[in-house]
Amino acid sequence: MLFASAFLLALAAYGLWAPDIELSELQKRYGSTPENVVSIESIRIHYKDTGPKDAPVLLLLHGFGSSLQTWDVWAEKLDKKYRVIRLDLPGFGLTGPSPSDDYSELNDLNTLTRFVDSLGITDLSVVGHSMGGKIAWTFAAAHAERVKALVLMAPDGFPQPEAIGTKPYAMPAIMGVMKYSLPKYFVRKSIEPAFVDLNELDDKLVNRYYDMLRAPGVRAAILARANQTIYTDPVPRLKQIKAPTLLIWGDEDKMIPSSNAKSYAAVLENSETVLIPKLGHLLHEEHAELGLAKVTEFLDAKLMSPQ
């Protein structure tokens, strides 16, 4: 205890102390209201639901360490003709930690299913990025009859055979320090590898990621999710997916290489692949219009064309 107290005092002295930001303050900064919250088994999920309520539904799922605001640019365009629903997944953003502290694949699937059901949605299309891409294809496999189209953006979850059963994101105990100290410089440096054009990584974007990492309980939840994530064999589930699927990558992705698209394409029943030159992992935030054009073209063809 004495060492811990001295350590925290040292952090404060060096200006590295970074306590959580009050939820009410973050709600004010990012325009969240009580109408943007639904309770799913004690988890208060923050979400946004925009666009015509009678239009085809798009569910957007963000990646690890992110939040629903990652989709701001895309949502503003897509909700002109689609009903666009995006949420802070459990453990992230204004949703914050799950009271059960369970971030398993099964619990993610069950929570997302209950969330969709709570909104009275029967049929939908799902767009998922990175970790959200893994959750998206897991949902599409479990609910093949409900998912009309699927967009997987640099999705996680297709390991090499020898990696099945391993914990790819397990963090050493020292990373627990992030619960107390989180220099904004470190946040910027952790995002930089996801971009090719660093001019696209502006202060507004860094500040948003920094704020959401300091939402109440989020840093502890991220550590818990990282240490609970176990690679499983994706093939049996991917074979259950019936929806037409777009696999889309930035061809200079340093986090989940675009070569992974071939693994998915070899298993999925109905897929097409698009690689966008000179883009990295966050292709919906780096030159957002490029990826959006490809995704819109795909969705319009699958959901808006006369049957």
N, C-alpha and C positions, 0 to 999 in steps of 0.2 A: 504493500500500500504506500509506503514511504517513497519507494522508487517511482511508482505510478504518479504520485502527486508531484514529485520533482520533475518528472518528464512533462506533464501537462503544463506546469508553470514555465518550463523552458520553452515549450511551443508558444505559449502566450507571449513570452518575452521577445521572441523572435518574430512576432506578428504572423505566425502560421496557424494559430488557433482558428478553426472554422466551424462554429456550432451550427446546428440545424437552423433553418429559417422557419419562422412560424408559418403554419399552413394558411392562416388567414391572410398573411402578407403575400404569399405566393398566389393564392386565389385572386387577390387584387391585381397583382402584376400580370397575370395570364388570363384574366377574364373568366374565371370559373365561378359558377353560381350553384345554389342548391339544386336547381333543375338539371345540372350536369352531373349528378351523382345518382348511382343506383347501388343498393346494398345486395350483395350476393354472399349469403352465408357469412355474415360479419365483415366482409371485405367491402369497403366503400369505394366503388370503382368510379373514377372520374372519366368522363367521356364527352365528346361533342357529336352532335347529330344534325347535319345540315343538308340542304338540298330538298327537292320535292319529295314529300312523304310517300307518293305513289310511284316513284321512279325505282328502277332496279337498285338494289342495295349493294354498296361496296363497304366491306369491313377492312380497315387499314391497321396493320399490326407492326409496331415499331421494333427496333433492334435493342440489343443489350446496352444498358446505360442511357437509353434515350427516353423519349416521352412523346405524347401525341402531337406536340408542336412541330416535330420533325416533318410532319405532313402538311404544314401550313400552305406552302406554295401550291402543291398538288391539289389539296382539298378545295382551294379557292377556284380552281378551274374545273375540277371534276364535279363539284356539286351544282354546276349549272344544269346538268342533265341526269345526275345520279344522286341517290340518297347516300351520303358519305358519313360513315360512323367510324370514329377513331377513339381509342381509349388508352389510358395509362395502364399497362399491364401490371399485375400484382408484383410489388417490389420496386416499382418505378414511379417517378413523377408524383402527382398529387394523390394517386391511389395509395402509394406507400406500401409498407410491409404487410404481408398476410399475417393475421393473428395466429394462424396455425404454423407459420414458419415453414410451410411445405411448398417447395418450388419444383416438384417433380413433373415429368411429362404428363402423367395422368391427372394430376391436380390442375395443371394449366388447361388441359383439355376440358375437364369438368367445369372449371370456373368460366371459361369462355363459352361453353355450351349454355350454361345457365344465364350468362349475360345476354346472349343472343335471344334466348327464349323469353327473358324478362321484357325485351322490347317488342315481343310479338312477331318476330321475324321468322318466316319459314324458309324462303329461298334467298340466297345471297351469293355474292362473289367475294373472294378474299384476296387481299394484296398484303404480302408479308415481306419484311426486310430482315435478313440476317437471322438472329434468334427468332424474330417474328415470322420469318419465312418458315422456319422449322415448325413453329406452332401452327402456321397456316396450313402446311401440308399434313400435319397430324390431324387437324380439324377436318380437312377435306377428305382424308382417308376414313375417318370415323363417321362422317356424314356425307357420303358420296352422293346421296340422292338430293341433298339440299344445296350443294355448291355448284353453281352454274358456270363459273370461270375462276381460274386460279392464276395469280401472278406471283412468282417466286423471284425475289430480288436478292441475288447473292445469298441464297438460303443456307443456313447452317444445318448440320445433322446428317451429313453423308461421309462418315469416316472411312479410312482405309480399314480393311478387315482386321488387321492386327490391333487397331485402336478401339475396337468394340469392347465395352466394359471398362474403359478408362475414364478418368475425370479430366477432360481437356482444359477446364478453366480453374482447377483447384489452385487456391492461392496460399502462399506461405503465411504463417502467423503474423509476420511483421507487417503484412498489408492491413492488419487491423488498425494501424495508426491512421488510416484514412478516415476513420470515424471521428477523429479529433482534428486532424490537420489535412487540409486540401488546398494547396496553393493553386491559384487560377492558372499559373504558368504550367503546372503539371497537367491540368485539364486540357489546355491548348495543345500541349505536346502529345497527349494521348489521342487527340482527334486528328492531328496532322497526317498520320499515315493513311487515313481514310480518304484523303484528297490528293489529287494530282496537281491541280491549280490552287496553290495556297492563297491566291488573291480572293478566292471564294470563301475562305475561312475568316469571316469578319468578326469584330468584337461582339456584335449582337448575338451571333450564333454561339460563340464561346460562353458568353454570359448566361445564355439560356441553359446550356448543358451544366454549367457551374451551379446555377440556381437549383435545377432539378436534382442534382446530386446532393444538394443540401436540404432537400425536402425531408420532413421528419421521418427518421428511421430508414431512409433509402440506402445509405451507405452500408449499414449492417445487413439489410436485405440483399444487396448486391453480393456481398461476401458470402451470405448463406446460399444464394442461388448458384454462385460459382462453384462452391464446394459440394453442392448436391447434384450438379449436372453430370450425367453419366452417358457416354455414347452407347447407343443401342443400334441394332441392325435395322436400317430404314426400309429395306427392300420389300418385305411382306406388306408393310403399310402403303408404301408408294404404289404398289400394284393394285391397291383397292381404289385408287383415285380414278374417277371417270371424267371429271371436268377437263375441258380443254385448258392447257397450261402454258403460260409464257414464262420461260426461263430467261431472266435478263440480268446482265452483269456489266459493270465497267471493266473494260479489258485490261486495266492496270490495277485491279483490286489486289492490294497487298495483304488483306486479312483473310478473305476466302477466295482463292484463285478462281478465275473464270474457267479454268480447265475442269472444275467440278461440274460444270453444266453437262458434260458428256456422260457423267455417271448418272445424273438424274434422267437425261434424255433416253438412256439405254433401258430404263425401267418404266418410265411413265408411258401410259397407253397412248396419249394424244398430247404431244408437246411441240413447241417451237422455241428456238433459241435466238436471242439477240444479244450481241456484244457491242457495246458503245465505245468507240475509240477515245482515248485520253480522258477517261473517267475512272475514279477509284471506287471505294466501297460505298460511300454515301452518295449514290447516283441520283437520289431524289433531293439532295441539298447542294450538290456541286453541279452548276449549270443545270438546274432542275428541269428546264424546259426540254432538254434532250431526252431524258428518260421518260418524261411525261408524254411526249409525242408518241413514243413507241407503245407505251402502255395504253394510252387513249385509243390508238389505232386498233390494238388487239381487243380491248373491251368493247368498243363500238361494233366491231365486226361480229363478236360473239353474242352481244347482248342487245344491240340496237337494230341489227339487220332483220328484215322480214323473214319469218320462219316459213 
